[in-house]
């Protein structure tokens, strides 16, 4: 089956550019032209209709920019007519050139335009613009609008409705059928010690079909739901046994890693997904499923295992560690921060152990203190529940390595709280100083190397009583007529001079 290379990643992307180009919003049109420029960098040549649509709308946007900059003059009028005329001449030439190549009999442009349902007055305008004088600005803008309408009907809408309608309208059904065909061919290849060339060729044809499907549909929610149905990427009991995998052993063993033969079975398909840059989308959706409680234990185990496999291989590829046994041969940008935040919101055995692995491997996403604190909290959380066995069989947790004893918050508070002894308990307070200090050099209310934590000055002697009430400052005059301040409590008899 032949595969047509397209510049757009998905059908949705093509539709979005089409809608933006034919909107009345010049900002959206400008954004669409930028996306078409990206398309040009992906393949040597874009379809004729897309190239000419971009040229015509680009001329219209240039016209709008010039009109907002200032009034129209003769020089500007000539500049816009040349710009429009060049785009129109190229449009008519490109549309009719394809027909000239297909028809060996020599035909003039008029007859070709008639067969293509192209307005003949556009051919006349193109001839005048090429060999005579450029039309007026009003006439040439009318011709641009007519050309864009023609391109909309015969290029964009035709592309949207091309090929097999069942392929687009019922893509989940087609995708499911193609996945079944892939599984059949892959079983035949794996079961035969020396797979025939015909079987490999048939499998490659199926992979090409899957590639074409995903290029158009993308990993949409509908496609992802089909992929994660039981019997496809999430193997059922019969399929696991066919691959010599015991489901009970898979559930009972420690670790999130999947059996090697199961990963090998789906490796070609996952490589297609990775080549189309859909691996981050698949990983995010798998994390959503891991956080959910709507699956059977076997399904949940397989989903977590596939997520662990994808994350591990993506990390290896990002570290430029390429090996024939690894899934991916090129790096990709994974949403590590999003995956970590997504997992810690739902504390479960699978999610928390996935977070532990990501924290150990991804050292650049969090600061060291944050990462260490989060690792310790998750390890404590897992240690408090006997059902949370260590799921990372290749990397034991710190608890098992160092035999650390963990305490609850209540236990820590109880250990830190002192024994109650009313006789020795005194609150932090001021005391009479016996040191030789020149207090005149100290500001009022401040003691060297003492942090003031009170709004009012307070004084306590050795006979402090807990019933001490509010303190207040009392001004007095000394023998020299100077005012001094003292502190007095409501139940004290004497005053201390500061």
C-alpha positions in Angstrom: 0.0 0.0 0.0 1.5 3.3 -1.1 1.7 6.0 1.6 1.4 9.7 0.6 3.7 12.0 2.6 1.9 15.1 3.9 3.3 18.2 5.6 0.6 18.3 8.3 0.8 16.0 11.2 -2.9 15.3 11.5 -6.1 15.9 9.7 -7.1 18.2 12.5 -4.1 20.4 11.8 -5.1 20.6 8.1 -8.7 21.6 9.0 -7.5 24.3 11.4 -5.3 26.0 8.8 -8.1 25.8 6.2 -10.5 27.5 8.6 -8.0 30.2 9.6 -7.2 31.0 6.0 -10.8 31.5 5.0 -11.8 33.4 8.1 -12.4 37.1 8.1 -9.8 37.6 10.9 -6.5 38.9 9.5 -4.7 37.7 12.7 -5.9 34.1 12.1 -4.9 34.3 8.4 -1.4 35.5 9.4 -1.1 32.6 11.8 -2.2 30.2 9.1 0.5 31.5 6.8 3.0 30.9 9.5 1.9 27.3 9.8 2.1 26.8 6.0 5.7 28.1 6.2 6.4 25.3 8.7 4.8 22.9 6.2 7.2 24.1 3.5 10.2 23.1 5.7 8.9 19.6 6.1 8.5 18.5 2.4 10.2 19.7 -0.8 7.0 21.0 -2.4 3.5 21.6 -1.1 0.3 20.9 -3.1 -0.3 23.6 -5.8 -3.6 24.7 -4.2 -2.0 25.4 -0.8 1.0 27.3 -2.3 -1.3 29.5 -4.3 -3.8 30.1 -1.5 -0.9 31.3 0.7 0.4 33.6 -2.0 -3.0 35.2 -2.7 -3.8 35.7 1.0 -0.3 37.0 1.7 -0.9 39.7 -1.0 -4.2 40.6 0.7 -2.6 41.0 4.1 0.1 43.2 2.5 -2.6 45.3 1.0 -4.3 45.7 4.4 -1.0 46.6 6.1 -0.2 49.3 3.5 -3.7 50.8 3.8 -3.4 51.1 7.6 0.0 52.8 7.2 -1.2 55.8 5.2 -3.2 57.1 2.2 -3.1 55.5 -1.2 -0.8 57.1 -3.8 0.3 56.2 -7.3 3.4 54.3 -6.2 1.6 52.2 -3.7 -1.2 51.5 -6.2 1.4 50.2 -8.7 3.1 48.1 -6.0 -0.1 46.4 -5.0 -1.1 45.7 -8.6 2.2 44.1 -9.2 1.9 42.0 -6.1 -1.6 40.8 -6.9 -0.8 40.3 -10.6 2.2 38.1 -9.8 0.1 35.9 -7.5 -2.7 35.6 -10.1 -0.4 34.7 -13.0 1.2 32.0 -10.9 -2.2 30.7 -9.8 -3.5 30.3 -13.4 -0.3 28.9 -14.7 -0.1 26.3 -11.9 -3.7 25.2 -12.2 -3.5 24.8 -16.0 0.0 23.3 -16.1 -1.1 20.1 -14.5 -3.7 19.6 -17.2 -1.1 20.3 -19.9 1.2 17.6 -18.6 -1.6 15.0 -18.4 -2.9 15.8 -21.9 -0.4 15.0 -24.7 -2.6 16.9 -27.2 -1.8 20.6 -27.3 -4.7 22.7 -25.9 -4.9 26.4 -25.4 -5.6 27.8 -21.9 -9.2 28.6 -22.7 -10.1 25.0 -23.4 -8.1 23.8 -20.4 -9.8 26.3 -18.1 -13.2 25.2 -19.4 -12.4 21.6 -18.5 -11.2 22.7 -15.1 -14.3 24.9 -14.4 -12.0 27.8 -14.0 -13.6 31.1 -14.9 -12.4 32.1 -18.3 -12.2 35.8 -17.5 -9.4 34.9 -15.1 -7.4 33.5 -18.0 -8.0 36.7 -20.0 -6.8 38.8 -17.0 -3.8 36.6 -16.6 -2.9 37.2 -20.3 -3.3 41.0 -20.0 -1.2 41.1 -16.9 1.5 39.1 -18.6 1.7 40.6 -22.0 -0.1 43.9 -21.7 -1.1 46.3 -18.9 -2.0 45.3 -15.4 -5.7 45.6 -14.6 -7.0 48.2 -12.2 -6.7 47.5 -8.4 -10.4 47.0 -8.1 -10.6 44.4 -10.9 -7.5 42.6 -9.7 -8.8 42.3 -6.1 -12.1 40.9 -7.5 -10.0 38.3 -9.4 -8.2 37.4 -6.2 -11.5 36.8 -4.3 -12.7 34.6 -7.3 -9.4 32.6 -7.3 -9.6 32.0 -3.5 -13.2 30.7 -3.9 -12.1 28.4 -6.7 -9.2 27.1 -4.5 -11.5 26.5 -1.6 -13.9 24.4 -3.6 -11.4 22.5 -5.7 -8.4 22.2 -3.4 -9.2 22.5 0.3 -12.7 20.9 0.4 -11.7 18.3 -2.1 -8.7 17.3 0.1 -11.0 17.1 3.2 -13.4 14.8 1.4 -10.9 12.8 -0.6 -10.1 9.1 -0.5 -12.4 6.6 1.2 -15.1 8.4 3.2 -15.2 5.4 5.6 -11.6 6.0 6.3 -12.3 9.5 7.8 -15.8 9.2 9.1 -15.2 5.8 10.8 -11.5 6.0 11.6 -11.9 4.1 14.9 -13.4 1.2 13.1 -10.7 1.3 10.5 -8.0 1.6 13.1 -9.4 -1.3 15.1 -9.4 -3.5 12.0 -5.8 -2.5 11.2 -4.7 -3.3 14.7 -6.2 -6.7 14.5 -4.4 -7.3 11.2 -1.1 -6.1 12.7 -1.5 -8.6 15.6 -2.1 -11.4 13.2 0.9 -10.6 11.1 3.1 -10.1 14.1 2.1 -13.4 15.6 3.0 -15.2 12.4 6.4 -13.4 12.3 7.2 -14.2 15.9 6.1 -17.8 15.9 8.2 -18.7 12.9 11.9 -19.1 13.7 12.8 -17.8 10.2 10.0 -15.5 9.1 9.5 -15.5 5.4 10.0 -12.4 3.3 6.3 -12.3 2.4 5.2 -12.2 6.1 7.6 -9.4 6.8 6.4 -7.5 3.8 2.8 -8.0 4.8 3.6 -6.7 8.3 5.4 -3.7 6.8 2.3 -2.9 4.7 0.2 -3.0 7.8 2.6 -0.6 9.6 2.4 1.7 6.7 -1.4 1.7 6.9 -1.2 2.4 10.6 1.2 5.2 9.9 -1.1 6.8 7.4 -4.1 6.5 9.7 -2.3 8.1 12.6 -1.0 10.9 10.4 -4.6 11.9 9.6 -6.4 11.2 12.8 -3.6 11.7 15.3 -3.7 10.1 18.7 -7.2 11.5 19.4 -9.2 10.4 22.5 -11.2 8.0 20.3 -8.1 6.4 18.8 -6.5 6.1 22.3 -9.6 4.5 23.7 -9.5 1.9 20.9 -5.8 1.3 21.5 -6.3 0.7 25.2 -9.2 -1.6 24.8 -8.7 -5.2 26.1 -7.3 -7.3 23.3 -5.0 -4.7 21.7 -2.2 -2.9 23.5 -3.8 -4.2 26.8 -3.5 -7.9 26.1 -6.2 -10.3 27.4 -5.5 -13.6 29.1 -5.5 -15.7 25.9 -3.1 -13.3 24.2 -0.7 -13.3 27.2 -0.7 -17.1 27.3 0.0 -17.2 23.5 3.1 -15.2 24.3 4.1 -17.6 27.1 3.2 -15.1 29.8 1.4 -16.3 32.9 -1.1 -13.6 34.0 -1.0 -14.7 37.6 2.8 -14.4 37.7 2.6 -11.0 36.1 0.3 -9.8 38.9 2.3 -11.4 41.8 5.8 -10.3 40.8 7.3 -7.2 42.1 8.2 -4.4 39.6 6.5 -2.5 36.9 8.5 -4.0 34.1 6.8 -5.9 31.4 8.0 -9.3 29.9 10.4 -8.8 27.1 8.4 -10.8 24.6 5.3 -8.6 25.1 7.4 -5.4 24.5 8.9 -7.0 21.4 5.5 -7.8 20.1 4.4 -4.2 20.1 7.8 -2.6 19.4 7.1 -1.9 15.7 3.8 -0.2 16.4 5.3 1.9 19.3 8.1 3.0 17.0 5.6 4.3 14.4 3.9 6.2 17.2 7.2 7.7 18.3 8.3 8.5 14.8 5.1 10.7 14.5 5.9 12.4 17.8 2.9 11.0 19.6 4.8 9.3 22.4 4.2 12.2 24.9 0.5 12.1 24.1 0.4 8.3 24.8 2.3 8.7 28.0 0.0 11.4 29.4 -3.1 9.3 28.6 -1.5 6.2 30.2 -0.9 8.2 33.3 -4.6 9.2 33.3 -5.5 5.6 33.2 -3.0 4.6 36.0 -4.6 7.2 38.2 -8.1 5.8 37.5 -9.8 3.0 39.5 -12.0 1.8 36.6 -9.8 -1.1 35.6 -9.3 -4.7 36.6 -6.1 -5.6 38.4 -4.6 -7.2 35.3 -5.5 -4.2 33.1 -4.1 -1.7 35.7 -0.9 -3.7 35.9 -0.4 -3.7 32.1 -1.2 0.0 31.8 1.4 0.8 34.5 3.9 -1.5 32.9 3.5 0.1 29.5 3.8 3.6 31.0 7.0 2.5 32.8 8.4 1.0 29.5 7.7 4.1 27.5 9.1 6.4 30.1 12.3 4.3 30.5 12.9 4.1 26.7 12.2 7.8 26.2 14.6 8.7 29.0 17.3 6.4 27.4 16.7 8.0 24.0 17.0 11.5 25.6 20.3 10.4 27.1 21.5 9.5 23.6 21.7 5.8 24.6 20.6 3.9 21.5 20.5 0.2 21.4 18.7 -2.3 19.2 16.8 -3.7 22.2 15.4 -0.2 23.0 12.2 1.1 21.6 13.2 4.5 20.4 16.1 5.7 18.3 15.6 9.5 18.6 15.0 11.8 21.5 11.6 13.3 22.3 10.3 16.0 24.7 8.4 14.3 27.5 6.1 16.3 30.0 8.0 15.0 33.0 6.8 17.8 35.3 3.1 17.3 34.3 3.4 13.5 34.8 4.9 13.9 38.3 2.2 16.4 39.3 -0.5 14.2 37.8 0.7 11.1 39.7 1.2 12.6 43.2 -2.4 13.9 43.2 -3.6 10.2 43.3 -1.3 8.4 45.8 -1.4 4.7 44.8 1.2 2.0 44.6 1.7 2.4 40.9 1.6 6.2 40.7 3.9 6.8 43.6 6.5 4.3 42.5 6.4 5.8 39.0 7.0 9.2 40.7 10.0 7.8 42.6 11.5 6.5 39.4 11.0 9.8 37.6 12.5 11.8 40.5 15.6 9.6 40.5 16.1 9.9 36.8 14.9 13.4 36.0 17.3 15.6 38.1 16.6 18.8 36.2 12.9 19.2 36.9 13.0 20.0 40.7 15.6 21.5 43.0 17.6 19.0 45.1 15.8 19.9 48.3 12.3 19.6 46.8 13.2 16.3 45.1 14.7 14.8 48.3 11.7 15.9 50.4 9.3 14.5 47.9 11.1 11.2 47.7 11.2 10.9 51.5 7.5 11.6 51.8 6.6 9.1 49.1 8.8 6.5 50.7 7.1 7.1 54.1 3.7 6.9 52.5 4.5 3.6 50.9 6.0 2.2 54.1 2.8 2.9 56.1 0.6 0.6 53.9 1.4 -3.0 53.7 -0.3 -3.3 50.4 2.2 -0.9 48.9 5.0 -3.3 48.1 8.0 -1.9 46.3 7.0 -2.0 42.7 10.4 -1.1 41.3 12.1 -4.5 41.4 15.3 -3.1 39.7 15.7 -0.2 42.2 14.9 -1.0 45.8 13.7 1.9 47.9 15.8 3.6 50.5 13.8 1.9 53.2 14.9 -1.5 52.2 18.5 -0.6 51.6 19.2 1.3 54.8 16.5 -0.3 57.1 15.3 3.2 58.1 12.6 3.4 60.8 10.0 5.9 60.0 7.8 7.7 62.6 4.4 9.3 62.2 3.9 13.0 62.9 2.2 12.2 66.3 5.2 10.1 67.3 7.7 12.9 66.4 5.7 15.4 68.4 5.6 13.1 71.4 9.3 12.6 71.2 10.1 16.3 70.9 7.7 17.5 73.6 9.5 18.0 77.1 8.1 16.5 80.3 5.8 18.9 82.1 7.6 20.3 85.2 5.9 23.4 86.6 8.7 24.1 89.1 11.4 24.4 86.4 9.2 25.9 83.7 9.7 29.7 83.2 8.7 31.6 80.1 11.4 33.5 78.2 11.7 36.9 80.0 14.0 39.7 81.0 16.3 39.4 84.1 18.5 41.7 86.1 22.0 41.9 84.5 25.0 41.6 86.8 27.5 42.2 84.0 29.6 45.4 83.8 27.8 47.0 80.8 27.5 50.7 80.2 23.7 50.8 79.6 23.8 54.4 78.5 25.2 53.3 75.1 22.3 50.9 74.6 19.0 52.1 73.0 16.0 51.9 75.3 14.4 48.5 75.2 17.2 46.6 73.4 19.7 44.2 74.9 22.8 43.1 73.0 22.4 39.8 71.2 18.8 39.5 72.2 15.9 39.3 69.8 13.0 41.5 71.0 9.8 39.5 70.7 7.4 41.6 72.9 5.4 44.7 72.1 5.8 45.9 75.7 8.9 45.6 77.9 8.5 43.0 80.6 10.5 42.2 83.7 10.4 39.0 85.8 12.2 38.4 89.0 12.9 35.1 90.6 9.5 35.1 92.4 7.7 35.1 89.1 4.0 34.2 89.4 2.1 32.8 86.4 -0.8 35.2 87.2 1.2 38.1 86.0 -1.1 40.5 84.2 -0.6 43.3 81.7 2.5 45.5 82.0 2.6 49.2 81.5 5.2 52.0 81.4 5.2 54.6 84.2 7.0 57.9 83.7 8.7 59.5 86.7 10.9 62.5 87.4 14.2 62.1 89.1 16.0 64.6 91.4 17.6 66.4 88.4 14.2 66.9 86.9 14.7 64.3 84.1 12.0 61.9 83.2 12.7 58.2 83.7 10.5 55.2 82.6 9.8 52.2 84.7 7.8 49.0 84.3 5.0 48.2 86.6 2.7 45.2 86.7 -0.9 45.3 88.0 0.0 43.1 91.0 3.6 44.2 91.8 4.5 46.5 94.6 7.9 47.8 93.6 9.2 49.5 90.5 12.4 48.9 88.7 14.2 51.9 87.2 15.6 51.3 83.6 
